């Protein structure tokens, strides 16, 4: 009898690949990364892309697109719009890069606390309900009424808004996973609850969090823009995309180019993050 063993089948490339890398390799993922990368690089390279400071004023107010030395024109105070948009990107990215991870971390810690004991679960869930009872702008006004306008209140508002989102998402994943057969088998085998949570439940409950991070970054852009637009965000003359857009409102009829730069930038950033979130969501659900 021929006892030659057949070689083991190699896993398909689709299965062997990391699902996140596979998602980012799709058309949606590549397009989203490209849009976000262009915006991020523009902000990071702001000092190299413009020779004007974002707060430098001149007598050339409301210059149009293509004006000498001012590719995007100038605002009502003669400040270079390209410079203000580029430095506004840097300010927005700095805020959301701190606020969203802070909210995600706090929400996940509270979710783990809620999963540990029924009483803690009740307390945490009621705290989440309290935060969710306030619309984002009402929460922003309440925080700025206490702390005043500035960068810190914007970070706190975004973080507070994201805490219940991440907390409930992780809590739901934990509740689903801990009823699965492999978790029950691990418990029957004598594995401690902590080890079951860390080694078995969490790795299978955190996939939706990756998608939510991309979604939350999009929401954070809107919250920062709305707060700056209403005048309760970052204080002038420091530029933000929402602040530049707010300053352009009285001049929309006279100088529509004033609003074009921040609008295009916010649209590109939000669209890019949305495409990345959609690509990740489609791949994880397979």
C-alpha positions as CSV (number, residue, x, y, z in Angstrom):
1,X,0.0,0.0,0.0
2,X,1.3,3.4,-0.9
3,X,1.7,5.3,2.3
4,X,3.0,8.5,0.8
5,X,1.4,11.4,2.6
6,X,-0.1,14.2,0.6
7,X,1.3,17.7,1.5
8,X,-1.0,19.7,3.7
9,X,-3.1,22.2,1.9
10,X,-1.9,25.7,2.2
11,X,-4.5,28.2,3.4
12,X,-5.9,30.5,0.7
13,X,-4.4,33.9,0.4
14,X,-7.7,35.5,1.4
15,X,-7.7,33.6,4.7
16,X,-4.0,34.0,5.4
17,X,-4.2,37.8,5.1
18,X,-4.9,40.0,8.0
19,X,-8.6,41.1,7.6
20,X,-7.7,44.7,8.3
21,X,-5.0,44.8,5.7
22,X,-7.4,43.0,3.3
23,X,-10.0,45.7,3.9
24,X,-7.5,48.5,3.4
25,X,-6.4,46.9,0.1
26,X,-9.9,47.1,-1.4
27,X,-10.8,50.0,-3.7
28,X,-12.7,51.7,-0.9
29,X,-9.9,51.3,1.5
30,X,-7.2,52.5,-0.9
31,X,-9.3,55.6,-1.9
32,X,-10.0,56.4,1.7
33,X,-6.4,56.1,2.7
34,X,-5.4,58.3,-0.2
35,X,-7.8,61.0,0.8
36,X,-6.9,61.0,4.5
37,X,-3.2,60.8,3.6
38,X,-3.4,63.9,1.4
39,X,-5.1,65.9,4.1
40,X,-2.8,64.7,6.9
41,X,0.4,65.3,4.9
42,X,-0.9,68.8,4.0
43,X,-1.3,69.6,7.6
44,X,2.0,68.1,8.7
45,X,3.9,69.9,5.9
46,X,2.1,73.2,6.5
47,X,5.4,75.2,7.2
48,X,6.8,73.9,3.9
49,X,3.8,74.5,1.8
50,X,3.2,78.1,2.6
51,X,5.4,81.0,3.4
52,X,2.8,82.9,5.4
53,X,1.9,82.5,9.0
54,X,-1.7,81.7,9.8
55,X,-2.2,84.8,11.8
56,X,-0.2,87.3,9.7
57,X,-2.5,90.1,8.6
58,X,-2.1,92.4,5.6
59,X,-4.0,95.1,3.8
60,X,-5.0,92.7,1.0
61,X,-8.3,91.6,2.3
62,X,-10.6,89.2,0.4
63,X,-8.2,88.5,-2.4
64,X,-9.6,85.9,-4.9
65,X,-8.2,82.5,-5.9
66,X,-4.9,82.7,-7.6
67,X,-3.9,86.1,-6.2
68,X,-0.1,86.6,-6.3
69,X,1.4,84.9,-3.3
70,X,-2.0,83.7,-2.1
71,X,-3.2,80.6,-4.1
72,X,-6.5,80.3,-2.1
73,X,-6.9,84.1,-1.7
74,X,-7.1,85.9,1.6
75,X,-9.7,86.4,4.3
76,X,-11.3,89.6,5.5
77,X,-8.2,90.5,7.6
78,X,-5.8,89.8,4.7
79,X,-4.6,86.5,6.2
80,X,-3.5,83.9,3.7
81,X,-6.3,81.3,3.4
82,X,-4.0,78.5,2.3
83,X,-1.9,79.0,5.5
84,X,-5.0,79.1,7.7
85,X,-6.5,76.0,6.2
86,X,-3.2,74.0,6.4
87,X,-2.6,75.0,10.1
88,X,-6.3,74.4,10.7
89,X,-5.8,70.8,9.6
90,X,-3.0,70.5,12.1
91,X,-5.2,71.8,14.9
92,X,-8.1,69.5,14.0
93,X,-5.8,66.5,13.7
94,X,-4.2,67.2,17.0
95,X,-7.6,67.4,18.8
96,X,-9.1,64.3,17.3
97,X,-5.9,62.3,17.7
98,X,-6.1,62.8,21.5
99,X,-9.9,62.9,22.0
100,X,-11.0,59.8,20.2
101,X,-8.4,57.4,21.7
102,X,-9.1,58.9,25.1
103,X,-12.9,58.3,24.8
104,X,-12.2,54.8,23.4
105,X,-9.9,53.8,26.3
106,X,-12.3,55.1,28.9
107,X,-15.3,53.4,27.3
108,X,-13.4,50.1,27.1
109,X,-12.3,50.3,30.7
110,X,-15.9,50.9,31.8
111,X,-17.1,48.1,29.6
112,X,-14.7,45.7,31.3
113,X,-15.8,46.9,34.7
114,X,-19.5,46.4,33.7
115,X,-18.7,42.8,32.5
116,X,-17.1,42.0,35.9
117,X,-20.2,42.4,38.1
118,X,-24.0,42.9,37.7
119,X,-24.1,45.9,40.0
120,X,-21.2,47.6,38.2
121,X,-23.0,46.8,34.9
122,X,-26.1,48.6,36.1
123,X,-24.2,51.7,37.3
124,X,-22.1,51.9,34.1
125,X,-25.1,51.5,31.8
126,X,-27.0,54.3,33.7
127,X,-24.0,56.5,33.3
128,X,-23.9,55.8,29.6
129,X,-27.6,56.6,29.4
130,X,-27.0,60.0,31.1
131,X,-24.3,61.0,28.6
132,X,-26.4,59.8,25.6
133,X,-29.3,61.8,26.9
134,X,-27.5,65.0,25.9
135,X,-27.2,65.8,22.2
136,X,-23.6,66.6,21.2
137,X,-24.1,70.4,20.9
138,X,-25.9,70.6,24.2
139,X,-23.1,68.7,25.8
140,X,-20.6,71.0,24.1
141,X,-22.4,74.1,25.5
142,X,-22.6,72.6,29.0
143,X,-18.8,71.9,29.0
144,X,-17.8,75.2,27.6
145,X,-20.1,77.0,30.1
146,X,-18.0,75.5,32.9
147,X,-14.5,75.6,31.3
148,X,-14.9,78.3,28.7
149,X,-14.0,78.0,25.0
150,X,-10.6,76.5,24.1
151,X,-8.9,73.3,23.0
152,X,-9.4,71.4,26.2
153,X,-13.2,71.6,26.2
154,X,-13.3,70.4,22.6
155,X,-11.2,67.3,23.6
156,X,-13.4,66.6,26.6
157,X,-16.7,66.9,24.6
158,X,-15.4,64.5,21.9
159,X,-14.1,62.1,24.5
160,X,-17.3,62.2,26.5
161,X,-19.4,61.6,23.4
162,X,-17.4,58.6,22.5
163,X,-17.2,56.9,25.9
164,X,-20.7,55.3,25.8
165,X,-20.3,54.3,22.1
166,X,-17.2,52.3,22.7
167,X,-18.4,51.1,26.1
168,X,-21.6,49.6,24.8
169,X,-20.0,48.2,21.8
170,X,-17.4,46.3,23.8
171,X,-19.8,45.2,26.5
172,X,-22.1,43.8,23.8
173,X,-19.3,41.9,22.3
174,X,-18.2,40.4,25.6
175,X,-21.8,39.3,26.4
176,X,-22.0,37.5,23.1
177,X,-18.6,35.9,23.2
178,X,-18.8,34.6,26.8
179,X,-21.8,32.4,25.9
180,X,-20.0,30.7,23.1
181,X,-19.1,27.0,23.4
182,X,-15.3,27.6,23.4
183,X,-15.6,29.9,26.4
184,X,-17.8,27.4,28.2
185,X,-15.3,24.7,27.5
186,X,-12.5,26.8,28.8
187,X,-14.3,27.4,32.0
188,X,-15.2,23.8,32.4
189,X,-11.5,23.0,31.9
190,X,-10.6,25.1,35.0
191,X,-9.3,28.2,33.2
192,X,-9.7,31.3,35.4
193,X,-12.2,34.0,34.5
194,X,-9.5,36.6,33.9
195,X,-7.5,34.3,31.6
196,X,-10.7,33.4,29.7
197,X,-11.5,37.1,29.3
198,X,-8.0,38.1,28.1
199,X,-7.1,35.1,26.0
200,X,-10.5,34.1,24.5
201,X,-13.2,36.7,24.8
202,X,-11.5,40.0,24.1
203,X,-9.6,39.0,20.9
204,X,-13.0,38.0,19.4
205,X,-15.0,41.0,20.8
206,X,-12.7,43.9,19.7
207,X,-13.1,43.7,15.9
208,X,-16.1,46.1,15.8
209,X,-14.0,48.6,17.8
210,X,-11.6,49.0,14.9
211,X,-14.5,50.0,12.6
212,X,-15.8,52.3,15.3
213,X,-12.5,54.2,15.6
214,X,-12.8,55.2,11.9
215,X,-16.4,56.3,12.4
216,X,-15.6,58.2,15.6
217,X,-12.8,60.1,13.9
218,X,-15.4,61.3,11.4
219,X,-17.8,62.3,14.1
220,X,-15.0,64.1,15.9
221,X,-14.3,66.2,12.8
222,X,-17.9,67.3,12.8
223,X,-18.0,68.0,16.6
224,X,-14.9,70.2,16.4
225,X,-16.1,72.0,13.3
226,X,-19.5,72.6,14.9
227,X,-18.0,73.9,18.2
228,X,-15.6,76.2,16.3
229,X,-18.4,77.4,14.0
230,X,-20.5,78.3,17.0
231,X,-17.6,80.1,18.7
232,X,-17.3,77.8,21.6
233,X,-14.3,75.8,20.3
234,X,-10.7,76.8,19.8
235,X,-10.2,80.5,20.4
236,X,-9.3,82.9,17.6
237,X,-6.9,83.8,16.0
238,X,-5.7,80.1,16.1
239,X,-7.1,78.6,13.0
240,X,-9.3,75.5,12.8
241,X,-11.3,74.3,9.8
242,X,-14.6,75.1,11.6
243,X,-13.3,78.5,12.7
244,X,-12.3,79.5,9.2
245,X,-15.6,78.4,7.9
246,X,-17.5,80.4,10.6
247,X,-15.5,83.5,9.7
248,X,-16.5,83.1,6.0
249,X,-20.2,83.2,6.5
250,X,-20.7,87.0,6.4
251,X,-18.8,87.1,3.1
252,X,-20.3,84.2,1.2
253,X,-22.0,86.4,-1.4
254,X,-19.0,88.7,-1.7
255,X,-16.2,86.2,-1.6
256,X,-17.4,82.6,-1.9
257,X,-13.8,81.4,-2.1
258,X,-13.4,82.2,1.6
259,X,-15.4,79.1,2.5
260,X,-14.2,76.8,-0.3
261,X,-10.9,75.8,1.3
262,X,-12.2,74.5,4.6
263,X,-15.3,73.0,3.0
264,X,-13.2,70.9,0.5
265,X,-10.8,69.9,3.2
266,X,-13.5,68.7,5.6
267,X,-15.3,66.9,2.9
268,X,-12.1,65.1,1.8
269,X,-11.2,64.1,5.4
270,X,-14.7,62.9,6.3
271,X,-15.2,61.0,3.0
272,X,-11.8,59.3,3.4
273,X,-12.6,58.2,6.9
274,X,-16.0,57.0,5.9
275,X,-14.6,54.9,3.1
276,X,-12.1,53.3,5.4
277,X,-14.8,52.5,8.0
278,X,-17.0,51.0,5.3
279,X,-14.2,48.9,3.9
280,X,-13.3,47.6,7.4
281,X,-16.9,46.9,8.2
282,X,-17.4,44.9,5.0
283,X,-14.3,42.8,5.5
284,X,-15.0,42.0,9.2
285,X,-18.6,40.9,8.5
286,X,-17.4,38.3,6.0
